[in-house]
């Protein structure tokens, strides 16, 4: 039985254990946090979102197994440019549909009948793979690093610029991830400092010019509003009715050991308890101890990613693991920071834990890439450890020939 499982669940076993523990936590906390949502949307059918999350996690694990067993890592490098161009087209399509009035709301999502997906999730993975490809091929000379920098920043500027119009937090997450990859890829510090300064300058420019721009231009006014609420405080906080207030209350009421599974009270009053603020519900039910365990799991993922990178004998797979591991851990830390009030309110879910549909499947693709590289490292190591077979001629055969 164990051999059968190992045959399909290839790659780093510790990451697989982290995935399974996060899956169990996700099912427990989603069932608890969606009670009020079930009464609002599904006539009190509290099992609906649990079954949906179970199906989505199962599909995600299926995607990971398929990627590890079927798709070779070199295919990602071959498809890097096509993935980036295709993701940019999807982002432009979403923007065009929003301005045409086909898509309502922020324009983050493209509807596909009963399903929908966010092009930014595609662009996030595509840009990381593209950056890994460029960095892996431009490492020999200073001129190569300069060329790599301009290629990467061109793609980053286009992707982040378009995503910024509908989702500032995702744009910032992608930007910071690419900066981290370039730092590891030995891009000169002075280049990255200039880019970082330009990013900060852009945020400052948005803050001071938002009132001069019309409401229809993306979410510029939303960005300014969130910055002001973070700096000066939310006026609604005086009434204690904001999502951030409820999240802090959940963490405070959880204490050290928590209220117990399914005993959350605050989730009944929060609109995003199962998504953006799910970490606060985890702490409410499982206490500070549960929150530390969740942080520990993501740190384990981070350090296992470092180990995979160090064992990699090829530069492209190593950079892919760096980018995807960093973006998952950064996203987790942002979600936790928002729940605890350390960061401004954003729309970043907790990877593999928050209630999700296609967003969780794209997280599965990221895990699939990481585990594929881990499996590739194992194959390379086994090939190197195989003894060299030398055919020694049989003396009797030699005599017969003579």
C-alpha angles and dihedrals in degrees: 000000000000091000090052091052092046089051091066104022095066128166133046108001093203091058089049089053090050089050093051093048091049089048092054091047091048093054093048097047097039090053090051098042098047098058095103091041090053091054091048098044109018105036093255097310096147092177093063098082093039091055091044092052091046090052093047094049090048091051090048092052088049090054091051093049091048093050094047095047104035114023116069117220093239089066090069090057092048092051097041098103093042091050092051095048091045092050091051090052090051091050091050090047091054091049092049092049090051094051089045090055095243092115120048127204123023097342094238095125134061111208118225103183108278090357133060137182140193115242088207089070090056092045092050094058094037094053092048091052091046091050091049090052094050094045092048092054099041107056106102105080140017088251090055091053091050092051090047091052094054093044092050095044091050091057092041093051092052096046097041092043093056095041090049090066091066108014120029096177094053090047090052091046092053091046094052091046093053091047089053092050092050091049091054089043091061096249106164112271093229091063093052093045089055091050092046090050089050090052093051089046090053092054091049090048091051091049095053099038101040093097091055094056127078120257093245094067102098120278097315093130091047090054092052092046093053092048091051093047091050094049101036100022131250114283088217089061088077086069092042095231105119125109090242090054092052090048092054090047090052092051092046094048092048093066119174102321102021133226095282135258113318094006098109115134100175093060089070090067101040122089094203102033091124095049128018095020100033093119090064090055090050090055092045092055101032101026130220088317091060092047091052091050091054091050089048092054092055091046089052088053089051095050093044087053089055090051091051090051093050091050094048116107094194127067100217096056090045093055091046091056091047093053098043095043092049094048092051093048093043090051091050092050091049091053091049092045092053093048092051094044095247093116134037117269111277136164101249116132123213104262114255092352108067120082105272147156122189091357089064090049090055088051086054089055089054091051089045091057092048094049091045090058090047090053090047089054090052091051092049091049092050091051091051092050094051110108117245108256114220119188109226111201117240111246093218091053091050091052091050090052091051 
